[in-house]
Amino acid sequence: MVVGNFEGVLADSGDSEKCAPRAAHCYAFATPTWLAARLRDAGFTHLNLANNHANDYGADWRRHTEAAIRELGMVPYGPLEQVAIAPVWRGGRMTLVGLVGFSTYPHAYNLLDLAASRAVVDSVRRLVDVLVVTFHGGKEGPEAVRTPDGPEFMVKEARGNLRRWARGVIDAGADAVVGHGPHVLRGVEFYNGKPIFYSLGNFLTYRGFSLDGPAAITTALQLELDGDGRFLSAKLPPLRQIPRVGPVPDSSRAALRLMQRVTRLDFPKTGARIGDDGTLSAPSSAP
């Protein structure tokens, strides 16, 4: 399974009601529908739509986005009441893998409501062998590489208490939690033997966005769980975005150095061990 967060909609016309004319610092993302095939060609099998740009052009274009993704043989998940369950075959055994996406908006499961989040995870857990939860939350921008121990905000907008929430959904049955809301890399911790990736940054960004500092460095998580959801291995290949080119391997390993540093700072007891080759393992002291 190759999972990505699709930040925006597939749309060929229309105006966004989200941004008033000449509104400052407002972004509405639309990608021409014909370009969606590039995502399939890249290998993606599942695309998350639980984020703050999935409704930029209204519900009709969001539904169009979901339909276009399905027509190309990929699976969308993330809109309210939509989860993905896929069979994965390995060694002659079929494993049912579930994907649930959360954000802080009414068109998706809301991570601001921990009790409801736990209930959703618990209900899906009963249907699958392995459950991976993804989320779009937290502060954004180059100064968001640290994971605070408390609520986060984007300007005045609540973006969740991610440590409390991620551990809560693991208690409810998640086998791994993967975030992408801050748009920069963050640290990794283990809780009850389960990995939490607080942000994988941006894999591929449109040319109009800054690629300075931490915004340019990224990774593509390679995560392996067994048929019962137990952690087996993970690797974080260091990548760098090149303007108008996309992500390429980064010999400077800047992504690894950043993730090693913030993991040590933010999770001194529960932080993952991240090797210089990108391999990741649980700390011996993790609860």
C-alpha positions as CSV (number, residue, x, y, z in Angstrom):
1,M,0.0,0.0,0.0
2,V,1.3,3.4,-1.0
3,V,-0.5,6.1,1.0
4,G,-0.4,9.9,0.5
5,N,-2.2,13.0,1.7
6,F,-3.8,14.8,-1.3
7,E,-3.9,18.5,-0.2
8,G,-6.6,20.1,-2.3
9,V,-9.2,19.0,-4.9
10,L,-9.3,17.9,-8.5
11,A,-11.2,20.7,-10.3
12,D,-11.4,22.1,-13.8
13,S,-13.5,25.2,-13.3
14,G,-15.3,27.2,-10.6
15,D,-14.4,29.7,-7.9
16,S,-13.6,29.0,-4.3
17,E,-15.9,30.5,-1.8
18,K,-13.2,30.0,0.8
19,C,-11.2,33.0,-0.2
20,A,-12.9,36.4,-0.8
21,P,-11.7,38.5,-3.7
22,R,-8.2,39.8,-3.0
23,A,-8.2,38.2,0.4
24,A,-4.7,38.2,1.9
25,H,-3.0,35.0,3.0
26,C,-5.7,32.7,1.8
27,Y,-5.0,29.6,-0.3
28,A,-7.4,27.5,-2.3
29,F,-5.8,24.5,-4.1
30,A,-7.2,23.0,-7.3
31,T,-5.4,20.6,-9.6
32,P,-6.7,19.8,-13.2
33,T,-8.4,16.5,-13.2
34,W,-6.2,15.1,-16.0
35,L,-3.1,15.4,-13.8
36,A,-4.5,12.9,-11.3
37,A,-3.1,10.1,-13.5
38,R,0.3,11.2,-12.4
39,L,-0.5,10.0,-8.8
40,R,-1.5,6.6,-10.1
41,D,1.6,6.4,-12.2
42,A,3.8,7.3,-9.2
43,G,2.4,4.2,-7.4
44,F,-0.1,5.6,-5.0
45,T,-2.9,3.3,-4.0
46,H,-4.7,5.3,-1.3
47,L,-5.1,9.1,-1.0
48,N,-6.2,10.9,2.2
49,L,-8.7,13.8,1.9
50,A,-9.0,14.6,5.6
51,N,-7.2,18.0,5.5
52,N,-7.9,21.7,5.4
53,H,-7.9,22.0,1.6
54,A,-10.2,19.1,0.7
55,N,-13.2,21.3,0.7
56,D,-11.7,24.4,-0.9
57,Y,-14.1,24.4,-3.9
58,G,-17.1,23.0,-2.1
59,A,-18.7,19.6,-1.6
60,D,-19.4,19.0,-5.3
61,W,-15.8,19.3,-6.3
62,R,-14.8,17.2,-3.3
63,R,-17.1,14.5,-4.5
64,H,-15.7,14.9,-8.0
65,T,-12.2,14.4,-6.6
66,E,-13.2,11.2,-4.8
67,A,-14.8,9.9,-8.0
68,A,-11.8,10.7,-10.2
69,I,-9.5,9.0,-7.7
70,R,-11.6,5.9,-7.8
71,E,-11.9,5.9,-11.6
72,L,-8.1,5.7,-11.7
73,G,-8.0,2.6,-9.5
74,M,-6.9,4.4,-6.3
75,V,-8.9,4.6,-3.1
76,P,-9.8,7.9,-1.4
77,Y,-10.4,8.0,2.3
78,G,-10.8,10.8,4.9
79,P,-14.2,12.3,4.1
80,L,-16.6,11.9,7.0
81,E,-17.8,8.3,7.3
82,Q,-15.3,7.1,4.7
83,V,-12.5,4.7,5.7
84,A,-10.4,2.4,3.6
85,I,-10.1,-1.3,4.1
86,A,-7.8,-3.3,1.8
87,P,-6.7,-6.9,1.7
88,V,-2.9,-7.4,1.6
89,W,-1.4,-10.8,0.7
90,R,1.9,-11.9,2.1
91,G,3.2,-15.4,2.5
92,G,-0.1,-16.9,1.5
93,R,-1.9,-15.0,4.3
94,M,-4.5,-12.3,3.7
95,T,-4.3,-9.3,6.1
96,L,-7.1,-6.7,6.2
97,V,-5.6,-3.2,6.6
98,G,-7.7,-0.3,7.6
99,L,-6.9,3.4,7.1
100,V,-8.7,6.2,8.9
101,G,-8.0,9.9,8.4
102,F,-8.6,12.7,10.9
103,S,-8.4,16.5,10.7
104,T,-10.0,19.5,12.5
105,Y,-12.8,20.2,10.0
106,P,-16.4,19.2,9.8
107,H,-16.0,17.3,6.5
108,A,-13.8,14.7,8.2
109,Y,-13.5,12.9,11.5
110,N,-12.5,15.6,14.0
111,L,-9.3,15.1,16.1
112,L,-10.4,17.9,18.4
113,D,-12.9,15.4,19.9
114,L,-10.8,12.7,21.5
115,A,-13.7,10.7,22.7
116,A,-15.3,10.5,19.3
117,S,-11.9,9.8,17.7
118,R,-11.4,6.9,20.0
119,A,-14.9,5.6,19.3
120,V,-14.2,5.7,15.5
121,V,-10.9,3.9,15.9
122,D,-12.4,1.3,18.2
123,S,-15.2,0.6,15.7
124,V,-12.9,0.1,12.7
125,R,-10.4,-1.9,14.8
126,R,-13.1,-4.7,15.0
127,L,-13.1,-5.0,11.2
128,V,-9.4,-5.3,10.4
129,D,-6.2,-7.0,11.3
130,V,-4.0,-3.9,11.0
131,L,-5.2,-0.3,11.5
132,V,-3.2,2.8,10.5
133,V,-4.5,6.3,11.5
134,T,-3.4,9.4,9.7
135,F,-4.0,13.0,10.7
136,H,-3.8,16.6,9.5
137,G,-3.3,18.8,12.5
138,G,-0.9,20.9,14.4
139,K,0.8,24.3,13.8
140,E,2.2,24.9,10.3
141,G,5.3,26.4,9.0
142,P,9.1,26.4,9.3
143,E,9.0,27.0,13.1
144,A,6.6,24.0,13.6
145,V,9.3,21.3,13.7
146,R,8.9,20.9,17.5
147,T,5.9,18.9,18.9
148,P,4.6,20.7,21.9
149,D,3.1,18.9,24.9
150,G,-0.2,20.7,24.7
151,P,-2.7,22.3,22.4
152,E,-1.6,23.7,19.1
153,F,-3.0,26.6,17.0
154,M,-2.7,28.0,13.6
155,V,-3.2,31.8,14.2
156,K,-6.4,31.4,16.4
157,E,-7.6,28.1,14.9
158,A,-7.4,25.1,17.2
159,R,-5.3,22.4,15.6
160,G,-5.3,19.8,18.4
161,N,-3.3,18.4,21.3
162,L,-1.5,15.9,19.1
163,R,0.5,14.0,21.8
164,R,-2.7,13.4,23.8
165,W,-4.7,12.6,20.8
166,A,-2.2,10.2,19.1
167,R,-1.7,8.2,22.3
168,G,-5.4,8.1,22.8
169,V,-6.2,6.6,19.4
170,I,-3.4,4.0,20.0
171,D,-5.1,3.1,23.2
172,A,-8.3,2.6,21.2
173,G,-6.7,0.2,18.7
174,A,-4.4,2.0,16.2
175,D,-1.2,0.2,15.2
176,A,0.5,3.3,13.8
177,V,-0.2,7.0,13.7
178,V,1.1,9.2,10.8
179,G,0.8,12.9,10.6
180,H,1.3,15.5,7.9
181,G,-0.4,18.8,9.0
182,P,2.6,20.9,10.0
183,H,4.1,20.6,6.4
184,V,7.6,20.2,8.0
185,L,9.3,17.1,9.5
186,R,8.8,16.4,13.2
187,G,9.9,13.8,15.7
188,V,8.9,10.2,16.1
189,E,8.0,8.4,19.3
190,F,6.8,4.9,20.4
191,Y,3.8,4.5,22.7
192,N,2.8,1.0,23.9
193,G,5.1,-0.4,21.2
194,K,3.3,1.6,18.4
195,P,5.1,4.3,16.3
196,I,3.8,7.8,16.1
197,F,5.1,10.0,13.3
198,Y,4.1,13.5,14.2
199,S,4.7,14.9,10.7
200,L,6.3,13.6,7.5
201,G,6.4,17.1,6.0
202,N,5.6,17.7,2.3
203,F,6.5,15.1,-0.3
204,L,5.9,17.3,-3.4
205,T,5.0,21.0,-3.4
206,Y,3.8,23.3,-6.1
207,R,6.4,25.7,-7.4
208,G,4.8,28.8,-5.9
209,F,5.6,27.7,-2.3
210,S,8.8,28.4,-0.5
211,L,11.3,25.6,-0.4
212,D,13.7,27.3,2.0
213,G,15.0,25.8,5.2
214,P,13.0,22.9,6.7
215,A,10.3,23.3,4.0
216,A,12.6,21.8,1.4
217,I,13.6,18.6,3.2
218,T,11.4,15.6,3.4
219,T,11.1,11.8,3.4
220,A,8.9,8.9,2.2
221,L,8.2,6.6,5.2
222,Q,8.7,2.9,4.5
223,L,6.7,1.2,7.3
224,E,6.4,-2.6,7.8
225,L,3.9,-4.1,10.3
226,D,3.2,-7.8,10.7
227,G,-0.3,-9.4,10.1
228,D,-1.4,-8.5,13.6
229,G,-0.2,-4.9,13.5
230,R,3.1,-5.3,15.4
231,F,5.9,-3.1,14.4
232,L,8.6,-4.8,12.3
233,S,10.7,-2.1,10.7
234,A,10.7,1.4,9.3
235,K,13.0,3.5,7.1
236,L,13.1,7.2,6.4
237,P,15.1,7.9,3.2
238,P,16.3,11.5,3.2
239,L,15.0,13.5,0.4
240,R,15.1,17.2,-0.7
241,Q,12.6,19.0,-2.9
242,I,14.1,20.8,-5.9
243,P,12.0,23.7,-7.3
244,R,10.1,22.6,-10.4
245,V,11.7,19.2,-10.2
246,G,10.3,17.5,-7.1
247,P,11.8,15.2,-4.4
248,V,15.2,13.7,-5.0
249,P,17.6,11.7,-2.8
250,D,19.6,14.0,-0.5
251,S,23.2,13.0,0.2
252,S,23.5,15.6,3.0
253,R,20.9,13.7,4.9
254,A,19.4,16.9,6.3
255,A,16.0,15.3,6.9
256,L,17.6,12.7,9.1
257,R,19.6,15.2,11.1
258,L,16.5,17.3,11.7
259,M,14.3,14.3,12.8
260,Q,17.1,12.9,15.0
261,R,17.5,16.3,16.7
262,V,13.8,17.1,17.4
263,T,13.1,13.5,18.4
264,R,15.8,13.7,21.1
265,L,14.5,17.1,22.3
266,D,10.8,16.4,22.3
267,F,10.8,12.7,23.3
268,P,13.9,12.0,25.4
269,K,12.4,8.8,26.9
270,T,10.0,7.6,24.2
271,G,11.7,8.8,21.0
272,A,12.5,6.5,18.2
273,R,16.1,5.6,17.5
274,I,16.8,7.0,14.0
275,G,20.0,5.7,12.4
276,D,22.2,7.6,10.0
277,D,21.0,5.3,7.3
278,G,17.4,6.2,8.0
279,T,16.4,3.0,9.8
280,L,14.1,3.4,12.8
281,S,13.7,1.3,15.9
282,A,11.9,1.6,19.2
283,P,13.9,2.8,22.3
284,S,14.4,0.2,25.0
285,S,12.8,2.5,27.5
286,A,9.6,3.2,25.6
287,P,6.4,2.5,27.6
